[in-house]
Amino acid sequence: MRLGLFLILLLLPLPTLAGDREPTPDDLKWGHWMMAYHARKDVGSVPDFLAYLDQGTIWEWEKNDDSAHDATITPRPGYTSCRYAMVMGFLAPIFAQNPDKVGGWLIDVLSEDTKRAAALALVAAGIEDKAPPSYAALMAEAKADAPSLDVPALRACDLDMYWGATFASGDARYVDRILDVLDPASPRTGNDLYDMVMRRSAQWSLGSNMRYAVVERAVAQRREAATGDLRRALDEVWAAYEKNKAAARLPVHDGDFSALLAIVDAREIAKAVEAPSYAGLGIRPLKTARRGDVVTAHLITSGMGLDDRFSADVTYSVRLLYPDGRVYGEFKDIEATRGGPIVRRFDAWSARGHLDIEFVPDDPLGTYTAEVIVRDNVSGKALTLTNAIDLVE
């Protein structure tokens, strides 16, 4: 039998920008990219993202979006649809952080819809002077509309705007704007029915996005300080989140921290390494193997603790036992997940290190056991996992 330790990093899927239609591979790719931007700051891909917007699928979807009409209740002319609001909210912090790059990004071949969202973002970012000359008419319209990332969230479009800004910047103050909707002391539209719909929309969107670490922490901090109706509303959001966490928990767990040890075909791990991270793992556990096979002891963790910078530090040790209990090989203090910022700690995280096991002709038949101790060095928790595979004729 031969052992080999290899390093990878895989992650299960993130969401899309497809709306109600079937997502395309590009929807998956750019949805993943947007939601993770605040952690990875992939500035180099901004031109490609703008090119993705230019495909028109987002803007075509928005033409049929009834939520655009809520402006008749609380007029704010800065954008004509919620997708403009989300894109504007997302681009504004990026533009503000990279003012010298904006001119090169906003090339003339961009569609009118994408240009309009970009013009609004430039105004919201306070860098109108970075607009290309060809944007003059659009900039005049945008300045008249006066879009802002510092206004109360009074309609559905505002929620989308602040979610876009959250995922671009990682700034919890934008989450707080959404949480304000649940606070009876915050501004209201004067329309009781619409205010109720807004509160429900805010609760729903918070529940959907609690999986993101920056949102989870912002809600936890606001909930801790809240009282009265706001505390009760946040308790509802948190209770639903706890149920979702419990449903997604891996088999071996201690509180939030959970893990799974699988023995799989090494070729499937190789394919997973080559696939994009949003495509998922798609691996199947094995119960038996034959001499000449190569299998992998593969560790997956979830719910690790994060430090003040949203970084993780998970390590593990692994050893392989012969059928008679003798130790064949052992590795200690392997990095599983380390560093950050982590976007979603309750994703299923594949450990960077995995143990490949090659069964050779003179290996005895019987049950081989892999034993793992995985440590979350931020929370201080440790889990012990075992799995076995039968070597058969």
C-alpha positions in Angstrom: 0.0 0.0 0.0 1.2 3.5 -0.8 0.1 6.8 0.8 0.3 10.3 -0.6 -0.8 13.6 0.8 -2.1 16.2 -1.7 -3.4 19.8 -1.3 -6.6 21.2 -2.8 -9.3 23.7 -1.9 -12.9 23.1 -2.9 -16.2 24.8 -1.9 -19.8 24.0 -2.5 -22.0 26.3 -4.7 -23.0 29.9 -4.2 -26.1 31.6 -5.6 -26.9 33.1 -9.0 -28.1 36.2 -10.7 -30.7 34.4 -12.8 -33.9 35.5 -11.1 -36.6 33.0 -11.8 -35.2 31.6 -15.0 -32.9 28.6 -15.3 -29.3 29.8 -14.4 -26.7 29.6 -17.1 -23.0 28.7 -16.3 -22.3 32.5 -16.5 -25.0 33.2 -14.0 -23.5 30.7 -11.6 -20.0 32.1 -12.2 -20.8 35.8 -11.7 -23.3 35.2 -8.8 -20.5 33.4 -7.0 -18.1 36.2 -7.9 -20.4 39.0 -6.7 -21.3 37.4 -3.3 -17.6 36.7 -2.6 -16.2 40.1 -3.9 -16.0 41.7 -0.5 -13.7 38.9 0.7 -11.5 38.4 -2.4 -11.5 41.9 -3.9 -11.0 40.5 -7.4 -10.6 43.9 -9.1 -9.1 42.4 -12.2 -12.4 40.7 -13.1 -14.5 43.9 -13.0 -14.3 44.5 -16.8 -15.5 40.9 -17.4 -18.4 41.4 -15.0 -19.5 44.4 -16.9 -19.3 42.4 -20.1 -21.5 39.8 -18.4 -24.0 42.5 -17.6 -23.9 43.5 -21.2 -25.3 40.1 -22.3 -28.6 41.6 -21.4 -30.2 38.7 -19.5 -30.4 40.8 -16.3 -31.9 43.8 -18.0 -34.3 41.7 -20.0 -35.5 39.9 -16.8 -36.0 43.3 -15.2 -38.4 44.5 -17.9 -40.9 42.0 -16.5 -40.2 42.8 -12.9 -43.3 44.2 -11.2 -41.2 45.3 -8.2 -40.1 48.3 -10.3 -43.5 49.8 -9.8 -43.2 50.3 -6.1 -41.7 53.7 -6.8 -45.4 54.9 -7.1 -45.6 54.5 -3.3 -42.3 56.0 -2.3 -40.9 57.9 -5.3 -37.2 57.9 -5.7 -36.2 58.3 -9.3 -32.6 57.1 -9.0 -33.3 53.9 -10.8 -36.2 52.4 -12.7 -35.9 48.8 -11.5 -34.6 46.8 -8.6 -31.9 45.3 -10.7 -30.5 48.7 -11.4 -30.5 49.3 -7.7 -28.6 46.1 -6.9 -26.0 46.7 -9.6 -25.7 50.3 -8.7 -25.3 49.4 -5.0 -22.7 46.7 -5.9 -20.6 48.9 -8.2 -20.6 52.1 -6.1 -18.2 50.8 -3.4 -16.0 49.2 -6.0 -15.8 52.4 -8.0 -15.1 54.4 -4.8 -12.2 52.0 -3.9 -10.7 52.1 -7.4 -11.3 55.6 -8.8 -8.3 55.5 -11.1 -9.5 52.3 -12.8 -13.0 53.4 -13.5 -12.3 55.3 -16.8 -10.8 52.1 -18.3 -13.7 50.0 -17.1 -16.5 52.1 -18.6 -15.7 51.6 -22.3 -18.1 52.8 -25.0 -19.2 49.4 -26.1 -21.2 48.9 -22.9 -25.0 48.7 -23.4 -27.2 51.7 -22.4 -28.6 49.7 -19.4 -25.1 48.9 -18.1 -24.0 52.5 -18.6 -27.0 53.8 -16.8 -26.3 51.6 -13.8 -22.6 52.6 -13.9 -23.5 56.3 -14.0 -25.7 56.0 -11.0 -22.9 54.1 -9.2 -20.4 56.9 -10.0 -22.8 59.5 -8.4 -23.4 57.3 -5.4 -19.6 56.8 -5.0 -19.0 60.6 -5.2 -16.6 60.3 -8.2 -18.7 61.8 -11.0 -15.5 63.3 -12.4 -14.2 59.8 -13.3 -17.0 59.3 -15.9 -15.8 59.1 -19.6 -16.9 62.1 -21.8 -19.3 59.9 -23.6 -21.3 59.5 -20.4 -22.2 63.2 -20.2 -26.0 62.8 -20.8 -26.3 59.8 -18.5 -24.3 61.6 -15.8 -26.6 64.6 -16.0 -29.6 62.3 -15.4 -27.8 60.4 -12.6 -26.9 63.6 -10.8 -30.5 64.8 -11.0 -31.7 61.5 -9.6 -29.1 61.8 -6.7 -28.8 58.1 -5.8 -27.3 57.5 -2.4 -26.1 54.6 -0.2 -27.1 56.6 2.9 -30.9 56.7 2.8 -33.6 54.8 4.7 -34.7 51.6 3.0 -38.3 52.4 2.2 -38.9 50.1 -0.8 -37.9 46.8 -2.2 -35.3 48.4 -4.5 -33.5 49.9 -1.5 -33.1 46.4 0.0 -31.5 45.2 -3.3 -29.3 48.2 -3.3 -28.0 47.6 0.2 -27.4 43.9 -0.5 -25.3 44.8 -3.5 -23.3 47.3 -1.4 -22.9 44.7 1.4 -21.4 42.1 -0.9 -19.1 44.5 -2.7 -17.7 46.1 0.5 -18.3 43.7 3.4 -19.4 46.8 5.4 -22.0 45.9 8.1 -23.5 49.4 8.0 -25.4 48.4 4.8 -26.8 45.4 6.6 -27.9 47.7 9.4 -29.9 49.7 6.9 -31.9 46.6 6.1 -32.2 45.8 9.8 -33.6 49.3 10.4 -36.7 48.2 8.4 -37.5 45.9 11.3 -37.1 48.7 13.9 -40.4 50.5 14.7 -38.3 53.6 15.5 -37.0 53.8 11.9 -38.6 55.9 9.1 -41.8 54.6 7.4 -43.6 55.4 4.2 -47.0 56.2 5.8 -48.6 53.3 4.0 -49.3 50.7 6.7 -49.8 47.8 4.2 -46.6 48.7 2.3 -44.6 49.1 5.5 -45.7 45.6 6.5 -44.7 44.2 3.1 -41.3 45.9 3.5 -40.8 44.4 6.9 -41.6 40.9 5.6 -39.3 41.5 2.6 -36.5 42.5 4.9 -37.0 39.5 7.1 -37.1 37.2 4.1 -33.9 38.7 2.6 -32.1 38.5 5.9 -33.0 34.9 6.3 -31.8 34.1 2.8 -28.5 35.9 3.3 -27.7 34.9 6.9 -25.4 32.2 5.5 -22.9 34.9 4.6 -20.5 35.6 7.5 -20.6 39.4 7.3 -24.4 39.2 7.5 -24.5 36.6 10.3 -22.2 38.7 12.4 -24.0 42.0 11.8 -27.4 40.4 12.7 -25.9 38.8 15.8 -24.5 42.1 17.0 -27.7 44.1 16.4 -29.8 41.3 18.0 -27.7 41.4 21.1 -28.3 45.1 21.6 -32.0 45.1 20.5 -35.1 45.3 22.7 -38.8 45.2 22.2 -40.3 44.7 18.7 -36.9 44.8 17.0 -35.5 42.1 19.2 -38.6 39.9 18.6 -38.2 40.3 14.8 -34.5 39.5 15.0 -35.3 36.5 17.2 -37.6 35.1 14.4 -34.8 35.6 11.8 -32.3 33.9 14.1 -34.6 31.0 15.0 -35.1 30.2 11.3 -31.4 30.5 10.7 -30.7 28.0 13.5 -33.1 25.5 11.9 -31.4 25.9 8.5 -28.0 25.4 10.2 -29.2 22.2 11.9 -30.6 20.8 8.7 -27.3 21.4 6.9 -25.0 20.1 9.7 -22.6 17.3 8.8 -22.9 14.0 10.6 -20.2 14.5 13.3 -20.7 17.8 15.1 -20.1 19.9 18.2 -22.4 23.0 18.0 -21.9 24.8 14.8 -18.7 22.9 13.9 -19.3 19.7 11.9 -17.4 17.3 9.7 -17.7 14.4 7.4 -15.0 11.8 6.4 -15.6 10.1 3.1 -13.5 7.5 1.3 -13.9 8.1 -2.5 -12.3 7.2 -5.8 -9.2 9.4 -6.3 -10.2 10.1 -9.9 -13.4 11.8 -8.7 -11.3 14.1 -6.5 -9.1 15.0 -9.5 -12.2 15.9 -11.5 -13.5 18.0 -8.7 -10.3 19.9 -8.5 -10.6 20.9 -12.2 -14.2 21.9 -11.9 -15.2 25.5 -10.9 -16.0 25.9 -7.2 -19.7 26.8 -7.8 -20.2 23.4 -9.6 -20.1 21.4 -6.3 -18.1 18.3 -5.4 -20.2 15.5 -7.0 -18.2 12.7 -5.2 -19.6 9.3 -4.2 -18.4 7.3 -1.1 -16.9 3.9 -1.6 -17.3 0.8 0.6 -15.0 -1.6 -1.2 -11.8 -1.5 -3.2 -9.5 -4.0 -5.0 -5.8 -4.3 -5.3 -4.5 -1.7 -7.7 -7.2 0.9 -6.8 -6.4 4.3 -5.6 -8.8 5.8 -3.1 -8.9 9.1 -1.2 -9.7 9.8 2.5 -11.5 13.1 2.0 -12.4 15.4 4.9 -15.2 18.0 4.6 -15.9 20.6 7.4 -18.5 23.2 8.0 -19.5 25.8 10.6 -15.9 26.7 11.7 -15.4 29.6 14.0 -14.1 32.9 12.5 -11.8 35.5 14.1 -12.3 39.3 14.0 -11.1 39.3 10.3 -13.5 36.5 9.3 -10.5 34.1 9.0 -10.7 30.4 9.8 -8.0 28.1 11.2 -8.9 24.4 10.9 -6.3 21.6 11.0 -6.4 17.9 11.3 -4.4 14.7 11.8 -5.1 11.4 10.0 -3.8 7.9 10.2 -4.5 4.7 8.4 -4.9 1.3 10.1 -4.3 -2.2 8.6 -7.1 -4.8 9.1 -5.2 -6.1 12.2 -5.1 -2.7 13.8 -1.4 -1.9 13.0 -0.7 1.7 11.9 0.3 1.9 8.3 0.8 5.6 8.0 0.1 8.9 9.8 0.1 12.6 9.0 -0.3 15.4 11.7 -1.4 19.0 11.7 -2.5 19.2 8.1 -4.1 22.5 7.0 -7.8 22.0 6.3 -9.1 25.6 6.0 -6.9 28.5 7.0 -7.1 32.2 6.3 -9.9 34.3 4.9 -12.0 36.3 4.8 -14.4 33.4 4.7 -17.5 34.2 2.7 -19.9 31.5 4.1 -18.7 29.4 7.0 -21.6 26.9 6.7 -20.7 25.8 3.2 -19.2 22.4 3.0 -15.5 23.0 2.9 -13.2 20.4 1.4 -10.0 20.1 3.4 -6.9 21.3 1.5 -5.1 18.1 2.3 -6.4 14.7 1.4 -4.8 11.3 1.8 -4.5 9.1 -1.3 -4.3 5.3 -0.6 -3.0 3.0 -3.3 -3.7 -0.7 -2.7 -0.8 -2.9 -4.0 -0.8 -6.6 -4.8 0.6 -7.8 -1.4 -1.8 -5.8 0.8 -3.9 -8.2 3.0 -7.6 -8.4 2.4 -9.9 -7.0 5.0 -11.1 -3.7 6.5 -8.8 -0.7 6.4 -9.7 2.2 8.7 -9.0 5.9 8.4 -9.0 7.9 11.7 -9.1 11.7 11.7 -9.0 14.3 14.5 -10.1 17.7 13.1 -9.5 20.9 15.2 -11.2 24.3 14.9 -8.4 26.4 16.3 -10.7 29.5 16.5 -13.5 28.0 18.5 -11.3 25.4 20.3 -13.5 22.5 19.3 -12.2 19.1 18.1 -14.0 16.2 16.4 -13.0 12.6 15.9 -14.1 10.8 12.7 -13.5 7.3 11.4 -14.4 5.6 8.1 -13.5 2.2 6.6 -13.1 0.5 3.3 -13.0 -3.2 2.6 -10.3 -4.5 0.4 -11.8 -7.5 -1.5 -10.8 -9.9 -4.3 
